[in-house]
Amino acid sequence: MKKIFLICLIITINLYARENPFEHSKSFDDIKMQKDEIVSTDKQKNKKTKEQKKEQKDKIDKKDKISNSDIVLKPANFLTIVIKKHSLQIKQKNYRLLRSRVFRSSNKIILDFVSRKKFKSNEYRPAHKIVKRVSVGAHYDEGFYRVIVQLKTRKTYKTKKLKHSLQIRF
């Protein structure tokens, strides 16, 4: 009995369903919104509001500049990423670099470090001239975590291994 009811329900739903649910339907074409008109009584008030709007636009344009100060990202308790003006430093404790790859077509630098710790994947979009995006994710089953640095343009870089960190200079 339940099966027959379920089959009948599915058949009726399919009969009433449209072929493309995202297609424009004519049922709402008749409804039109009324336009509200605001009429100002003072011309002086209009001039003041226009001047205020121009001042606000000028203020916004000045603040949009990208800062060149150090940006510190901390995706995990054992990992810190510091983005400086012309370098990026990955500070970690007791984890060696497993492999590094470069994808020139997408301007990505991929670094794999040996680790058996679990943490959530994070993605950062710092306001920086060179670095577009930094993604960090743990591949616990494979025994490493991955840091992906995506650059805004193609850059030549050099890596330098320090005691507890890896430095990438652009």
N, C-alpha and C positions, 0 to 999 in steps of 0.2 A: 504494500500500500504506500509506504514511504517512497519507494523507488518510482512508482507511477506519478505521485505528486511532484517529485523532484523533476522528472522528465517533462511533465506538463508545464511546470514553472520555467524551466530553461527554454522550452519552445516558445512560450508567450513572450519572454524577455527578448529572444532573438527576433521575433516578429515585429516588435515595437522599436527595436534598436535601429539607429541610422547607420548607413554604411561608413560614414566618416563623422565622428562626433565633433571634430574641430571645424567642420564646415559651417558657414554662416547660415543661420536659420532665419526665416522671415517672420517668426512670431513676435519679435521685439522691434521690428521696423516701425510700427505705428506709434510707439512711445517716443515723444520728443520732449526734451528738457526746455524749460523756459529760461531765457537769458535775463540775468539781472543787470540793470544798467545803473551805474553810479554817476550822478551828475554833481560836480563840485560847484560850490557857490562862490568861493574866493579864488581868484587867480594867483594871489600871493601865496596861498597855501600850496598850490601846485608847484610853484617855483621852488619853494623851500624843500619839498619832498624830492624833487628832481636833483637838487644840489646835494641833499643827504645821500641819495642813492649813488651819485658819482663819487662822493667821498668814501663810501663803504667799499666800492669796487676798487679804488686805489689802495685801500688798506689790505684787502685780500690779495692783490697782486704782489705786494711787498713780502708777504709771509710765505708765499709758495716756493721760495728758493730752497734747494736741497742743502742740508747742513753737511759739513765735512768733519764733524767731530767723531770721536770713537763711538761705535755702536757695539754693545755687548749683548750677546744672545746666550741663554742658558737653557738648552733643550733637555738636559738631564743633569743629575747631581754630580756626575763625574766628568761632564763635558761643558766647555765654555768656548764660544766662538766670538772673537773680537775682530770687528771690521774697522780698519783704519783708512786713512786717505788713499794710500797706494798699496795696501797689503791686507791680508786676511790671515788671522792666526787661530788655529784650532788647538786648544789646550785640553789635554786629557791625561789621566794618570794610568800608567802601566798598560797601555794598549798600543800595540805596534801597528804600523801601516801594512795592511795585507796587499792591496793593489790600488793602483790609480789609473783612471782612464780619462780620455778627453774626447768629447764629441764636438768637432769643429762646426758642424752644420747647425747645431742648436746652442752653441757657445756654453757647453756644460763641462764642468770638471767633476768627476765622480771619484770619491775617495772611500775605500773600505778599510775599516779598522777591526782587528780581532777583539771580540767581546762575547760574553755569555750572559749579558744583563738584558732584562726586558724593560722597555719604556715605550711610551706612546710616540708615534710619529708626529713631527712638527714641521710646519712650513712657515717661513718668515719672509716678508717683503720689506727689507730695510730701505729707507730713503737715502740712497747712496748713488754716486755718479757711475760707478763701475758695476757693482753687484746688483743684480735684478731680484734674485730669489735664492734663499738657502733652505734646503730641505734636509731633515735628519730623520732616519728611521732605523729601527732595530730589526734585523733578520735573525731572530733567536735560533731557529732551527738550523740555519746554516752556520751559525757561530760568528757573526760579525754584525757591525752596524755601519750604515752608509751615510755619508755626508755628500750632498749634491749642491754645488755652487753654480748658479746660472748667471752668466755675465750679460750685460746689456749689449755690448759689441764684442767683436773678436779682439782679444788681447793676447799678447805674449806674456808668459809668466814663468817664474822660477820657484821651485819648491825647495825649502831648506828644513832639514830635520834638526830640531833642538832637543834638549833633554826630555821634557815632558810636553812637547808641542810640535806642531808642524806649521810652518809659515809659508804662505803663498804671496809672492810679490808680483804686482802687475807693472 
